[in-house]
Amino acid sequence: MPRQVDHDQRRRQIAEAVWRLAVRGGLEDVTLRQVAAEAEVSVRLLQYYFGTRDQLLLGALEILNADSEQRARERLAALGETPGMRALVRGVLLELLPLDEERRTRHLVYIAYFIPFLVNPTLAEVARDAPHALEDLVAGLITQGQELGQVPRTIDAAAEAAFLVAGADGIQTTVLLGQRTPEDAVALIDHQLARIFTATPRG
C-alpha cells in the first residue's frame, strides 16, 4: 500500500510541473524534457508514469479535473443538507469562476490547454465531452427544481443549462483579464438564477 501512495505522489509531482509550465507560458511547445526538469525527475521516469507527451498532458489534466471535482464536492457539501436546487446550481456555476487563487490557477491551466485542444485530435475529443457533462448536470438540477416547484414548468431546462454554463465560462475570462471583479461575476450569475428560479416552492 505505501508503494502505491508513492506512485500517486510521483504522478502528482509531475502533473503539478505541467500545471506550472502551463501557467507560465502555455503548453503548445512544452516538451517531455522541460516537464522532467520542472518536476526534477528524469525523462525516463516521466515516461514510465505517463508515456508519450499526449498521455502526459491528458494525465495531468485528469489529475487536475479530479482535484477540481473534489473541491467542488466539498464546497457543495458546505451548503448544508438541504440547500435547494438554486443553491446547488449556483455552487456548480461558481466553480467555473476564478473566485480564489486555487480556482484562478486551475482556470489558467485550462486556458493553456485551449490551443492543444484545437490542434490535437486526441485532446480535442476530451475537450468536446466536458461542457456537455456539465450542462447535463445543471439541466438535471433545474429539472429537479421544476419538480419541487422552484422553477416554472415553462422553463427549458436544457437550453437554460447550456446558456448558464456558456455564460459562466465567458464571465470567467473577463475576470481573469481584470475586466470584471469576482463580485460582479457572482452578481451576474445570481441575476440569471433569479430569472429562472421564480416559482414559489410547494409545501
N, C-alpha and C positions, 0 to 999 in steps of 0.2 A: 504493500500500500504506500509507504513513504516514497518508493521509487516512482510510482505513478504521479504523486504530487510534485515531485521534482520535474517530471516531464511537462506537466501543466505549467509550472512556473517558468520553465525554459521557453515554452511556446509563447507565453505571455511576454516574457522579456524581449523576444524577437518581434512580436506583434507591436509592442509599445515603441520599438525602434522605428517600425514602419510608420506609425502614427506621428512620431516626432518629425520624421523626414517629410511626411505629407503636409504637416502644418507649416514647416519652414520653406518648402519650395515646390510642392506638388509631387506627383508620382509618375508623370509621363516618362521621365528619363532615369528613374531610380533603378539601380542595378542590385543584384544579389550581393555584390562586393560592398556596396555602400551600406546596405542594411546590416550586413555582418559586422562591418566596422562600427556602426552606430550601436549595435547590440553587444559589441565586444565579444563576439564569438567567431569561429571560423566559418568560411563559406561552406565547407563540408558539413559542419554541424547544422547550419541553417538548412541545407538541402536535405539532411536526414529528417528534420522535423517538418519541412514544408514541401520539399521537392523543387518544382520549377518556379520561375518568377510569378506566373499567373496563379499557381497554387498558393504561393506566399501571400499575394495580395488578397486572394479570396479567404485564406485562413485568418489573416489579420482582421479582415472585415467581419468574419463570423464571430471572432472574439469580441470585437467592438460591439456588434449587434447584441451579443449575449449580455454584455455589461449593461448596455442601454435598456434592454428588456428587464433586467433585474432591478435597476434603479427605478424604472417606471413602475414596476410592481410594488416596490417599497413605497413610492410616493402615493400611488393609488390606495394602498393599504392604509396609509396615514390619514385618508379621508374619513375613516370610520367604517362601521359595519353596514350602515345603510345610507350611503352618500347621495343616492338619487342618480338618475341617468344623466341629467345635465352636468352634475359634478364629475361624473366619470368621463363623459365626452370632453369636458373642459380639461381634465387631467391628461387625457391622451393627446390632445392638441398642444398643450403646453410643453409636452416632451419634444415637440418639433421646434421650439423656440430656444434661442441661446440665453436663457434666463440666469445662468450662473456659469462659473468657469468650467465646470465639468461638461455641461451641455454645449457651451461655446466651442470648446476644444473638439468635442465629438463632431459637431456640425462642420467645423473647418476640415476635419479629416474626410468627412463625407464629400465635401466640395472638391477636395483634392482627387477623389475617385471619379469625378464627373467626366473628365477627358478620357481616361481609360475606359469608362463605361461606353463612351461614344464610339471608340475606335477598336475595342477588343470584343469580339463576338461572345467569348466565354463570360466576360464580366457583364456585358450588356444584358445577357439572359437573366442574370441575378438581379440587375437593376430594374428590369421590367416587372418583376414579380412583386417587389416590395410595396409600391404605392397601393396596389390592389388589395393586398392583405390588410393594410391599414384602413383603407376605405371600407372594406367589408366589416372590420371591427366597429368602426364608427357607425356605419349603417345599421348594424345589429343593435347597438346601444340606442340609437334613435327609434328603431322599431319597438324595442322594449319600452321606451318612453311612451310610444303611442298606445301600447297595450296597457300601460299603467295610467293612462290619461294625462300624461305630462306633455305630450306633443299632439297637435291636431292630426286627425286621420288624413287630412288633405295634403300633408307634407310628403314629398317624395324622398324617402329615407336615403336611397342610393344616390340620387342627384345631390342632395344636401351634403352627404358624406364626402362625395368627390369634390365638391366646392370647398368644404371646410379644410380638407387635407391639402388641397392645392393652394388655398389661401394662406394657411399656416406656413406652408413651405415657402411661399413668396415673401411673406412677412419676415421669415427667418433671415432672408438675405438682406433686407433693409435694416434689420437690427445689427447684423454683422458689419454692415458698411457705415453704421452710425447715422443713418438717415432717419431712424425712428428709435425711441427709447424702449427698453423692455416693458416699461409700464404702459406706454402707448400700444405696444403689440398685444399685451394682455387685454387692454380695453377693447381693441378691435375684435378679438376672439369673443369676449363677453357680449359685445354688441350683436354679433351674428347668432350667438346662442340664445340671446333674449328674443330674437326674431323667430327661432324655431320652437323653443320651449315656452309656449304661450298658454297652453291649456292648463286648467285647474285640475290637479291630481284628484283621482277618486278616493274616497274614504276620508 
